[in-house]
Every structure is written in C-alpha cells, then in structure tokens.
C-alpha cells in the first residue's frame, strides 16, 4: 500500500522531468529547415508542448479572432499556430498577402491535408469539393457543381424556387412584424428563407416548416462544433475514449444527416421521369423542380482514378451537406448588411425600397464562426 502511494506521489515529478527534458532536446536539436534547406514556418507565439495547444483550443471556443488579431500585430501578416494537430495552422492577414498566396501562387495551396477522424466521418473520407485533395476527384466534383448548378445557363431552371422562397420571406417578415409591433430581427427570416431555397435547389422539392427546421438545426450544430472536434487531431485512439461524448456527437450528427437526406435522395432517384414539364421555367405539377443538385449527383460518374463508378449514398449525403453549409451564411450576411445600410442611410439615392408598411429593422450583431477562418 505504501509503495502504491509513493508511486502516485512520484509520478507527477517524473512526468514534469520528462517534459522538461523533451523541451530541452527540442530546443537543442538542429532544425530541419536549417539542415535541409527548406524554408522555415512563419513566426508563432511561444508555447509549451501539449499545454499550449490545449489552451488555444479553449480560447478558440470563446475569443479566437481578437487573439489572432493581436498576434498578427506582434508577429506580422503571416502567423503559425499549433493546435493539437500534427500540422500547424497558418493564418494570413491582409489582402495583399492573401492575394499573393491564393491567387498568384494558387497551385501551391490548391490541395488539402488529410482530414482528422471526425471530418473523415462527416465528409465520407474527403469526398467533397471542399475537402478532397487536389487531383482527379476534386476536379470531377468541382466540374459537376460548376457546370450543373453554378453555370449561368442553369439560372432559369431555379426561377420557381426563387419566387417561392421570396414569397415565403415576405410573408415571414410581415407575420413577425405584426407579432413584434413592427420590429423584426431580419437575420432569422433570412436564414430560414435561404435554407428553404437551398433545400429546394438541392433536392428538387419544397420542404416546409418542420423539415427545413430539422435540416437547419443539424447544419448549425455541425458548423458550431468544428473547433471542438479539433481535439481528435491528437492521438485519436485515446481522445475518442477520453472525449467519448464528443465523439458520439460526431456520429449523432452524421446519423441525423443520413436520416434527413437519404429519403429525399432516394425519392428523387425513384421519381417518375415521365411527368411532363410545364412551360413555367421547368416547374412540375407536383411542386417539384425538373432539375436539381441531386440529379447531377445521381448521374455523375467518378473518373478512372476513382474506379469510374457512381457516387455512393454516403458521398451524396456529404455533398448535399456541403452544398447547404457553404451557401447560407455568406448570402445571409450580405443581406443583413444590405438591410443595415438601408436602415442607417435611407436617404442614399442608390437605395430604393418599396414597402407597404415600413418596418423597424433590428440587425443583430454578427458573431463570426471559427470555421470561417482559412
């Protein structure tokens, strides 16, 4: 018994001694950059092994952006931060540096590193446009998205969806105005309207009320959890057991995505293709579109390097998730700031607004999500 107590008391001292020795060895060891001619990483703040990354993860959940701004003032426009991942995170501040990195030297930054465990689950092994490494798979998925959905020739096909979403937005604003005495938090209306529009464009059918709310909830939960999932970058075999609730959250988000999206994908696959199209921009009699993003995924064939096969259901769920996640917040933010300028500067001649009943708009302070960082 006494031996066990002595061991428990001695263990922290041994741990601290080993940590100090490792730090000294890492400081004395010659850098690979100096010995091999590879350029060193950008400057970074000093940090203790393991403890420093943990502190950054805690800070990232609260006030990451002000902290990084302060570090940029100290260390310059390009900054290195080490979280728990074995790969450092490089933060770029300033449009000149960003333009040189992402435009003038774009090919050097075109690829993506291997994803950590949670994101391999959520993006089906990096099988999305935003996660796939630069190569045949990425080019194939990107070509499908740009030619099938983002091409100007496709704009008219989604005109019925835009008209429906706009009518729903106006109705929602009017209802909230009556309930709130004329004051409306427009960001909530914009978010609901954009999710309604994008689910219509993605799955080709109108989703009302509860279904749109469920999809929005799971997407918001995923977006808000990006930083907390970074803990699995460090020794995932251990962290999956230590943070088992967080790992179960990863699996739960994926399960809910499949429960929500797979019935819609299968319904689109099994739909009757003989329904005649109307002359109204491709809208069908059952309030579904004649063309949508899922249609392009069902018809898509991966390149020879990927086996010349069709996309699996899991990969289509991931691509639909990406379509919804990447499109909502940017548009909502732009609309929110347009409304803010309309309220603050109603006399500007370039702002022309017609409203039957003028609204008092309340623009909520925007909190940037950490996942918006590149």
Residue pairs with C-beta under 8 A, 6 or more apart in sequence:
19 49
22 49
23 48
23 49
26 49
31 40
32 38
33 39
33 40
33 41
34 40
41 80
41 88
41 90
42 75
42 76
42 78
42 79
42 80
42 90
43 75
43 76
43 78
43 79
43 80
44 75
44 79
44 80
44 81
44 82
44 88
45 71
45 74
45 75
45 81
46 52
47 53
47 55
47 56
47 82
50 84
50 234
52 82
53 82
53 83
53 84
53 234
54 84
56 81
56 82
56 83
57 83
57 84
57 227
57 230
57 231
59 67
60 83
60 227
60 230
60 370
61 227
61 228
61 370
64 227
64 370
64 373
65 368
65 370
65 373
68 79
68 81
68 91
68 93
68 373
69 93
71 79
71 81
72 79
72 91
72 93
77 92
77 93
77 94
77 96
77 97
78 90
78 91
78 92
78 93
78 97
79 90
79 91
79 92
79 93
80 88
80 89
80 90
80 91
81 88
81 89
81 91
82 88
82 89
83 89
83 230
83 233
84 230
84 231
84 233
84 234
85 116
85 230
85 233
85 234
86 233
87 113
91 373
92 98
92 101
92 374
101 109
102 109
110 134
111 133
111 134
111 135
112 126
112 131
112 132
112 133
112 134
114 126
115 123
115 126
115 131
116 229
116 230
116 232
116 233
116 236
117 232
117 236
117 240
118 229
118 232
118 247
118 250
119 126
119 131
119 229
120 126
121 250
121 251
121 254
122 222
122 250
122 253
122 254
122 257
122 318
122 321
123 130
123 131
123 318
123 321
123 322
124 312
124 314
124 315
124 317
124 318
126 132
126 133
127 137
127 141
127 311
127 315
127 318
127 319
128 141
128 318
128 319
128 321
128 322
129 138
129 141
129 142
129 145
129 319
129 322
130 322
130 326
132 138
132 141
135 305
136 303
136 304
136 305
136 306
137 302
137 303
137 305
137 306
139 303
140 300
140 302
140 303
140 306
141 319
144 296
144 297
144 300
145 293
145 296
145 323
148 154
148 293
148 295
148 296
149 201
149 293
149 296
149 323
154 291
156 281
156 282
157 281
157 282
157 289
157 290
157 291
158 200
158 201
158 289
159 281
160 280
160 281
160 282
160 283
160 289
161 197
161 200
161 201
161 289
162 197
164 196
164 197
164 200
164 206
165 193
165 194
165 196
165 197
165 200
166 193
168 192
168 193
168 196
169 189
169 190
169 193
172 189
172 192
172 193
173 184
173 186
173 189
173 359
174 357
176 184
176 185
176 188
176 189
177 183
177 184
177 357
177 359
182 357
182 359
182 360
183 359
183 360
183 361
183 362
184 359
184 360
184 361
184 362
185 362
185 364
186 335
186 336
186 339
186 361
186 362
186 363
187 332
187 336
187 363
187 364
187 366
190 331
190 332
190 335
190 336
191 216
191 328
191 332
192 212
192 216
194 327
194 328
194 331
194 332
195 212
195 215
195 216
195 219
195 324
195 328
196 206
196 207
196 212
198 323
198 324
198 327
198 328
199 207
199 211
199 212
199 215
199 324
200 206
200 207
200 289
200 292
201 289
201 292
201 293
202 292
202 293
202 294
202 320
202 323
202 324
203 261
203 264
203 265
203 268
203 292
203 293
203 294
203 320
204 268
204 288
204 289
204 290
204 291
204 292
204 294
204 295
205 264
205 267
205 268
205 286
205 287
205 288
205 289
206 287
206 288
207 215
207 264
211 260
214 256
214 260
215 260
215 324
218 253
218 256
218 257
218 260
219 321
219 324
219 325
219 328
221 253
222 253
222 257
222 321
222 325
223 325
223 329
223 369
223 371
224 369
225 249
225 250
225 253
226 369
226 370
226 371
227 370
227 371
228 246
229 246
229 250
231 239
231 243
231 246
232 239
232 240
232 243
232 246
232 247
239 247
240 247
257 317
257 321
258 313
258 314
258 317
261 316
261 317
261 320
261 321
262 313
262 317
264 294
265 294
265 297
265 298
265 313
265 316
265 317
265 320
266 313
268 292
268 294
268 295
268 298
269 298
271 288
275 284
275 285
275 286
276 284
276 285
277 283
277 284
277 290
278 284
278 285
282 289
282 290
282 291
283 289
283 290
284 290
293 319
293 320
293 323
294 316
294 320
297 311
297 316
297 319
297 320
298 310
298 311
298 316
300 310
300 311
301 308
301 309
301 310
302 308
302 309
302 310
302 311
311 319
329 369
329 372
333 366
336 363
336 364
336 366
337 363
339 361
339 363
340 361
340 363
341 348
341 351
342 351
342 353
342 361
343 361
343 363
345 351
346 353
